[in-house]
Amino acid sequence: MDFDDTPQEAAFRAEVHAWLAANAPPGRRQRGDEARLGPGQSNLEEARAWQAKKAAKGYARITWPKELGGLGGTAIQQVIYNQEEAKFDVPSTYAFSIGLGMCIPTLMAYGSKEMVARYVAPALRGDEIWCQLFSEPAAGSDVAGLRMRALRDGEQWVVNGQKIWTSGAHYSDYGLLLARTDFDAPKHKGLTMFFLSMQSPGVEARPIRQATGGATFNEVFFTDVRIPDSQRLGDVGQGWTVALTTLMHERLAVGGGQGGNIDVKELLSLARHLELEDGPALRNAHVRERIADWYVRSAGLKYTTYRTMTALSRGEQPGPEASIAKVVVASKLQELCAFATELESEAGALKGDDAPAHGAFQLGWMSAPGFRIAGGTDEILRNIIAERVLGLPPDIRVDKDVPFNKMPGN
């Protein structure tokens, strides 16, 4: 494991820092609700302006080819940029992350040259936002069990059904849609991938109010929505193969980091200033023991990330660290925030500026269960790690070769 930048990486880090210092003046770090509410419409214009500025410099997607608006750089350069940008007070560009991190890479892999020329640049600049339409009420973690129906009508497909938990659907311009086109085939083989305008007739996005007070997720209804066959990605019936490309990018994106802006450092700050019956919380032996446990877990995640960065720096493909990290990060975030909220006692019922730490721990605690679902549930990821990393026998899947319309409930 290598903890130091190479000379080339150090030079790039200095270049990035200088550009950020000139274009994104340092200031206060984002507070509780500002830092963790994620995509929203209130700051969308500021986010678009910052995204456009990064795109003009080539920093919006550093690893993409120059002809597509990137720098043609390396994955470790993207990591370095992300580390340096985190030191500055810039608008959150999370609203574009699903499109640029999952949807557009899928379109680039399976779309035509004309599609790439038309859709990549506007997404990179933040002019157009994309969402991912996969999960359904009866098919969450089992994405291949979806029931949305797409029937061919000449050079168009007629789509009917419902998607749920779609982040940003209410303000997205386009969506990546996985639908069932063959009910006689086994569930993994009867799927086809499309993309469509979210303003198409028959599309209705309904935001879902969350416990946090936000409404970033949606249920989306499709009623006789017509999609041109020219907007199909991959062959008919090969949608699962295309979807795996999207899911791979999703798990890497969701698994990164240590759980937003909340970690041991923030808990330590709270414990130093919070008074318990026997004095500052940090002097309490039980509090110190819990903080030490999470510090050890955070250190493990940190050095696991360094292993990934070392592989990237050497031009290698990282191992299963992203899947492992996500399982640990999400549960740690939930446990840490629950403990902090309990420490706050009655103040733990408050939110916003009236709460300690501006309510960051309360919001983190309410957000964490969703984090344990998004990008693959804990259970799904543990299966992946068990089967593909540890080499344990796979689960018995009795429905693997059964036609979808012969399965119970269909």
C-alpha positions as CSV (number, residue, x, y, z in Angstrom):
1,M,0.0,0.0,0.0
2,D,1.3,3.4,-1.0
3,F,0.2,6.5,1.1
4,D,2.1,9.1,-1.0
5,D,1.3,10.9,-4.3
6,T,3.6,10.2,-7.1
7,P,5.3,13.3,-8.5
8,Q,2.8,13.4,-11.3
9,E,-0.1,13.1,-8.8
10,A,1.3,15.7,-6.6
11,A,1.6,18.1,-9.5
12,F,-2.0,17.4,-10.5
13,R,-3.2,18.0,-6.9
14,A,-1.4,21.4,-6.8
15,E,-3.0,22.3,-10.2
16,V,-6.5,21.4,-9.0
17,H,-6.1,23.2,-5.7
18,A,-5.0,26.3,-7.4
19,W,-8.0,26.2,-9.7
20,L,-10.4,25.6,-6.9
21,A,-8.8,28.4,-4.9
22,A,-9.4,30.8,-7.8
23,N,-12.9,29.6,-8.6
24,A,-14.5,28.3,-5.4
25,P,-13.4,30.5,-2.5
26,P,-13.0,28.5,0.8
27,G,-15.6,29.1,3.5
28,R,-17.7,27.4,6.0
29,R,-18.4,23.7,5.7
30,Q,-22.0,22.8,4.9
31,R,-24.2,22.3,8.0
32,G,-26.6,19.6,9.0
33,D,-29.6,19.8,6.6
34,E,-27.6,21.6,3.9
35,A,-25.0,18.9,3.8
36,R,-27.2,15.8,3.9
37,L,-30.5,16.6,2.2
38,G,-28.8,15.9,-1.1
39,P,-30.5,16.8,-4.4
40,G,-33.1,19.5,-4.2
41,Q,-34.6,22.1,-6.4
42,S,-33.8,25.1,-4.2
43,N,-30.1,25.2,-5.0
44,L,-30.3,23.7,-8.5
45,E,-29.4,26.9,-10.4
46,E,-26.3,27.3,-8.2
47,A,-25.4,23.7,-8.7
48,R,-25.8,24.0,-12.5
49,A,-23.5,27.1,-12.6
50,W,-20.8,25.2,-10.6
51,Q,-21.2,22.1,-12.8
52,A,-20.9,24.1,-16.0
53,K,-17.7,25.7,-14.6
54,K,-16.2,22.4,-13.8
55,A,-17.2,21.0,-17.2
56,A,-15.6,23.9,-19.1
57,K,-12.3,23.0,-17.3
58,G,-12.6,19.3,-17.9
59,Y,-13.0,18.5,-14.2
60,A,-16.7,17.4,-14.3
61,R,-15.7,13.9,-15.4
62,I,-11.9,13.6,-15.4
63,T,-11.6,10.1,-16.7
64,W,-13.9,10.7,-19.8
65,P,-12.2,11.2,-23.1
66,K,-11.4,14.8,-24.1
67,E,-13.8,14.6,-27.1
68,L,-16.6,13.9,-24.6
69,G,-15.7,16.8,-22.3
70,G,-13.3,15.1,-19.9
71,L,-9.6,15.2,-19.4
72,G,-8.8,11.7,-20.6
73,G,-7.3,11.4,-17.2
74,T,-7.0,8.5,-14.7
75,A,-9.2,7.3,-11.9
76,I,-6.7,8.4,-9.3
77,Q,-6.8,11.9,-10.7
78,Q,-10.6,11.9,-10.2
79,V,-10.1,10.8,-6.6
80,I,-7.5,13.6,-6.1
81,Y,-9.9,16.2,-7.5
82,N,-12.7,14.9,-5.2
83,Q,-10.4,15.2,-2.2
84,E,-9.4,18.7,-3.0
85,E,-12.9,19.9,-3.8
86,A,-14.1,18.6,-0.4
87,K,-11.9,21.3,1.2
88,F,-14.0,24.1,-0.4
89,D,-17.5,25.4,0.1
90,V,-19.1,24.7,-3.3
91,P,-22.7,23.9,-4.2
92,S,-23.7,20.2,-4.0
93,T,-23.8,18.7,-7.5
94,Y,-25.5,15.4,-6.3
95,A,-28.4,16.1,-8.6
96,F,-26.2,15.2,-11.5
97,S,-24.4,12.2,-9.9
98,I,-26.9,9.6,-11.0
99,G,-26.8,10.7,-14.6
100,L,-23.1,11.1,-14.8
101,G,-22.2,8.2,-12.6
102,M,-24.7,5.6,-13.8
103,C,-27.0,6.5,-16.7
104,I,-24.6,8.3,-19.1
105,P,-21.8,5.6,-18.8
106,T,-24.5,3.0,-19.7
107,L,-25.6,5.1,-22.7
108,M,-21.9,5.5,-23.7
109,A,-21.4,1.7,-23.5
110,Y,-24.6,0.7,-25.5
111,G,-25.8,3.8,-27.3
112,S,-25.0,4.9,-30.9
113,K,-22.5,7.6,-31.8
114,E,-25.5,9.9,-32.4
115,M,-26.8,9.3,-28.9
116,V,-23.5,10.0,-27.3
117,A,-23.0,13.2,-29.3
118,R,-26.5,14.4,-28.4
119,Y,-26.8,13.5,-24.7
120,V,-23.4,13.4,-23.0
121,A,-22.4,17.1,-23.2
122,P,-25.7,18.5,-21.8
123,A,-25.5,16.0,-18.9
124,L,-21.9,16.9,-18.2
125,R,-22.7,20.6,-18.1
126,G,-25.8,20.0,-15.8
127,D,-28.2,21.3,-18.5
128,E,-30.0,17.9,-18.5
129,I,-30.6,15.7,-15.4
130,W,-31.1,11.9,-15.6
131,C,-32.7,9.4,-13.2
132,Q,-32.6,5.6,-13.0
133,L,-36.0,3.8,-13.2
134,F,-35.3,0.3,-11.9
135,S,-37.0,-0.6,-8.6
136,E,-40.7,-1.5,-8.4
137,P,-43.1,-2.1,-5.5
138,A,-42.9,-5.8,-5.9
139,A,-39.2,-5.9,-7.1
140,G,-36.8,-3.9,-5.0
141,S,-33.6,-5.8,-4.4
142,D,-34.7,-8.4,-6.9
143,V,-34.5,-6.0,-9.8
144,A,-35.0,-8.9,-12.3
145,G,-38.4,-9.6,-10.8
146,L,-39.9,-6.4,-12.2
147,R,-43.3,-6.4,-13.9
148,M,-43.3,-3.2,-15.9
149,R,-44.6,-4.2,-19.3
150,A,-43.2,-3.0,-22.6
151,L,-45.1,-4.2,-25.8
152,R,-43.8,-3.5,-29.2
153,D,-46.1,-1.6,-31.6
154,G,-44.2,-1.2,-34.9
155,E,-41.2,1.1,-34.3
156,Q,-42.4,2.1,-30.8
157,W,-42.8,0.4,-27.5
158,V,-45.9,1.0,-25.3
159,V,-45.0,0.9,-21.6
160,N,-47.3,0.5,-18.6
161,G,-46.4,0.0,-14.9
162,Q,-44.9,1.7,-11.9
163,K,-41.4,2.4,-10.5
164,I,-40.6,3.5,-7.0
165,W,-37.8,5.0,-4.9
166,T,-36.5,6.9,-8.0
167,S,-34.2,9.7,-6.8
168,G,-34.8,13.0,-8.5
169,A,-37.5,11.8,-10.9
170,H,-39.5,15.0,-10.2
171,Y,-36.9,17.3,-11.7
172,S,-35.1,15.0,-14.1
173,D,-35.2,15.5,-17.9
174,Y,-34.5,11.9,-18.9
175,G,-34.6,8.5,-17.3
176,L,-33.0,5.1,-17.9
177,L,-35.8,2.5,-17.9
178,L,-35.7,-1.3,-17.4
179,A,-38.9,-3.0,-18.6
180,R,-40.1,-6.6,-19.3
181,T,-40.6,-7.3,-23.0
182,D,-41.0,-11.1,-22.8
183,F,-43.1,-12.7,-20.1
184,D,-42.4,-16.2,-21.5
185,A,-38.7,-16.0,-20.8
186,P,-37.0,-16.5,-17.4
187,K,-36.9,-13.3,-15.4
188,H,-33.3,-12.4,-16.2
189,K,-33.7,-13.0,-20.0
190,G,-37.0,-11.1,-20.7
191,L,-35.8,-7.6,-19.9
192,T,-34.9,-4.7,-22.2
193,M,-33.4,-1.3,-21.5
194,F,-34.7,2.0,-22.8
195,F,-34.2,5.7,-22.1
196,L,-37.0,8.3,-22.4
197,S,-37.9,11.9,-21.7
198,M,-39.5,12.3,-18.3
199,Q,-41.9,14.8,-19.9
200,S,-43.3,12.1,-22.2
201,P,-47.1,11.9,-22.2
202,G,-48.3,9.3,-19.7
203,V,-45.4,9.8,-17.2
204,E,-46.3,11.0,-13.7
205,A,-43.7,11.4,-10.9
206,R,-45.1,11.7,-7.3
207,P,-42.5,12.7,-4.7
208,I,-42.5,10.6,-1.5
209,R,-42.4,12.5,1.7
210,Q,-39.6,11.1,4.0
211,A,-39.1,11.2,7.7
212,T,-36.3,13.7,7.2
213,G,-38.8,16.2,5.9
214,G,-37.4,16.0,2.3
215,A,-38.9,14.4,-0.7
216,T,-36.0,13.3,-2.9
217,F,-37.5,9.9,-3.8
218,N,-40.5,9.3,-6.1
219,E,-43.0,6.8,-7.3
220,V,-43.4,7.1,-11.1
221,F,-46.4,5.9,-13.0
222,F,-46.4,5.0,-16.7
223,T,-49.7,4.9,-18.6
224,D,-49.4,3.9,-22.3
225,V,-46.1,5.7,-22.6
226,R,-44.6,5.4,-26.1
227,I,-40.9,5.0,-26.5
228,P,-39.3,4.9,-30.0
229,D,-37.3,1.7,-30.6
230,S,-34.4,4.0,-31.5
231,Q,-34.2,4.7,-27.7
232,R,-33.5,1.1,-26.9
233,L,-30.0,0.3,-25.3
234,G,-28.7,-3.1,-26.2
235,D,-30.6,-5.9,-27.8
236,V,-34.2,-6.9,-27.0
237,G,-34.1,-9.3,-24.1
238,Q,-30.6,-8.3,-23.1
239,G,-31.6,-5.7,-20.6
240,W,-30.2,-7.5,-17.6
241,T,-26.7,-7.4,-19.2
242,V,-27.1,-3.7,-19.8
243,A,-28.5,-3.2,-16.2
244,L,-25.4,-4.8,-14.7
245,T,-23.3,-2.0,-16.2
246,T,-25.5,0.5,-14.5
247,L,-25.6,-1.4,-11.1
248,M,-21.8,-1.7,-11.1
249,H,-21.4,2.0,-11.4
250,E,-24.2,2.6,-8.8
251,R,-22.6,0.4,-6.1
252,L,-19.2,2.1,-6.6
253,A,-20.8,5.5,-6.3
254,V,-23.0,4.8,-3.3
255,G,-20.2,2.8,-1.5
256,G,-17.7,5.6,-1.6
257,G,-16.9,7.9,1.4
258,Q,-17.5,7.5,5.1
259,G,-21.2,8.4,5.2
260,G,-21.5,11.9,4.0
261,N,-20.3,14.7,6.3
262,I,-20.9,12.7,9.6
263,D,-18.2,10.6,11.2
264,V,-16.1,10.3,14.3
265,K,-14.7,13.8,14.0
266,E,-18.2,15.3,14.2
267,L,-19.1,12.9,17.1
268,L,-16.0,14.0,19.0
269,S,-16.9,17.6,18.6
270,L,-20.4,17.0,20.0
271,A,-19.0,15.0,22.9
272,R,-16.6,17.8,23.8
273,H,-19.3,20.4,24.0
274,L,-22.2,18.3,25.4
275,E,-22.7,18.4,29.1
276,L,-24.0,15.2,30.9
277,E,-24.8,14.9,34.6
278,D,-21.2,14.0,35.4
279,G,-19.6,16.6,33.1
280,P,-18.6,16.8,29.5
281,A,-19.7,13.7,27.5
282,L,-16.2,13.1,26.3
283,R,-15.1,12.3,29.9
284,N,-17.7,9.6,30.2
285,A,-16.0,6.1,29.9
286,H,-18.9,4.6,28.0
287,V,-19.0,7.5,25.5
288,R,-15.2,7.2,25.0
289,E,-15.5,3.4,24.5
290,R,-18.1,3.8,21.8
291,I,-16.2,6.6,20.0
292,A,-13.1,4.4,20.1
293,D,-15.0,1.5,18.5
294,W,-16.2,3.7,15.6
295,Y,-12.7,5.2,15.3
296,V,-11.3,1.7,14.7
297,R,-14.0,1.0,12.1
298,S,-13.4,4.3,10.3
299,A,-9.6,3.6,10.2
300,G,-10.3,0.3,8.6
301,L,-12.5,1.9,6.0
302,K,-9.8,4.6,5.5
303,Y,-7.1,2.1,4.8
304,T,-9.3,0.0,2.7
305,T,-9.9,3.1,0.6
306,Y,-6.1,3.6,0.4
307,R,-5.9,0.1,-1.1
308,T,-8.3,1.1,-3.8
309,M,-6.4,4.3,-4.4
310,T,-3.1,2.4,-4.6
311,A,-4.6,0.1,-7.3
312,L,-6.0,3.1,-9.2
313,S,-2.6,4.9,-9.0
314,R,-0.9,1.8,-10.5
315,G,-3.4,1.6,-13.3
316,E,-5.0,-1.5,-11.9
317,Q,-8.7,-2.4,-11.3
318,P,-9.7,-2.2,-7.7
319,G,-11.1,-5.3,-5.9
320,P,-14.4,-5.7,-4.1
321,E,-13.6,-2.8,-1.6
322,A,-16.6,-0.7,-2.8
323,S,-19.1,-3.4,-1.9
324,I,-17.4,-4.1,1.4
325,A,-17.1,-0.4,2.3
326,K,-20.8,0.2,1.6
327,V,-21.9,-2.5,4.0
328,V,-19.7,-1.1,6.8
329,V,-20.3,2.6,6.0
330,A,-24.1,2.5,6.1
331,S,-24.4,0.5,9.3
332,K,-21.8,2.7,11.0
333,L,-23.6,5.9,10.0
334,Q,-26.9,4.6,11.5
335,E,-25.3,3.4,14.8
336,L,-23.2,6.5,15.2
337,C,-26.1,8.9,14.6
338,A,-28.4,7.0,16.8
339,F,-25.9,7.1,19.7
340,A,-25.3,10.9,19.2
341,T,-29.0,11.6,19.1
342,E,-29.5,9.6,22.3
343,L,-26.6,11.6,23.9
344,E,-28.4,14.8,23.1
345,S,-31.4,13.7,25.2
346,E,-34.4,15.9,24.8
347,A,-32.5,18.0,22.3
348,G,-32.4,15.0,20.1
349,A,-36.0,15.7,19.1
350,L,-35.0,19.0,17.6
351,K,-33.8,19.7,14.1
352,G,-32.1,22.4,12.1
353,D,-30.4,25.3,13.9
354,D,-32.2,24.7,17.2
355,A,-30.5,21.3,17.5
356,P,-26.9,20.5,18.5
357,A,-24.7,20.3,15.4
358,H,-27.6,21.9,13.5
359,G,-29.4,18.6,13.5
360,A,-26.9,16.7,11.5
361,F,-27.1,13.6,13.6
362,Q,-30.9,13.5,13.6
363,L,-31.0,13.8,9.8
364,G,-28.2,11.3,9.4
365,W,-30.0,8.7,11.6
366,M,-33.2,9.1,9.6
367,S,-31.4,8.9,6.3
368,A,-29.2,5.9,7.1
369,P,-31.8,3.2,6.6
370,G,-32.3,4.4,3.0
371,F,-28.5,4.4,2.6
372,R,-28.5,0.7,3.6
373,I,-31.0,0.0,0.7
374,A,-29.7,2.3,-2.1
375,G,-27.2,0.7,-4.5
376,G,-27.9,-2.8,-3.1
377,T,-29.2,-3.8,0.3
378,D,-26.9,-5.1,3.0
379,E,-28.2,-8.6,2.4
380,I,-27.6,-8.5,-1.4
381,L,-24.1,-7.1,-0.9
382,R,-23.2,-9.7,1.7
383,N,-24.3,-12.4,-0.8
384,I,-22.1,-10.9,-3.5
385,I,-19.1,-10.8,-1.1
386,A,-19.8,-14.3,0.1
387,E,-20.1,-15.8,-3.4
388,R,-17.7,-13.7,-5.4
389,V,-15.0,-12.9,-2.9
390,L,-15.0,-15.7,-0.3
391,G,-16.0,-18.4,-2.8
392,L,-18.9,-19.7,-0.8
393,P,-21.6,-21.8,-2.5
394,P,-24.3,-19.6,-4.0
395,D,-27.9,-19.6,-2.9
396,I,-30.2,-22.2,-4.5
397,R,-32.3,-20.2,-7.1
398,V,-35.2,-22.4,-8.0
399,D,-36.7,-19.7,-10.3
400,K,-33.6,-19.2,-12.4
401,D,-34.9,-21.1,-15.5
402,V,-38.6,-20.8,-15.0
403,P,-40.6,-18.6,-17.5
404,F,-41.6,-15.4,-15.7
405,N,-45.3,-15.9,-16.3
406,K,-45.1,-19.4,-14.7
407,M,-43.7,-18.0,-11.5
408,P,-46.0,-17.7,-8.4
409,G,-47.8,-14.4,-8.3
410,N,-47.4,-13.7,-12.0
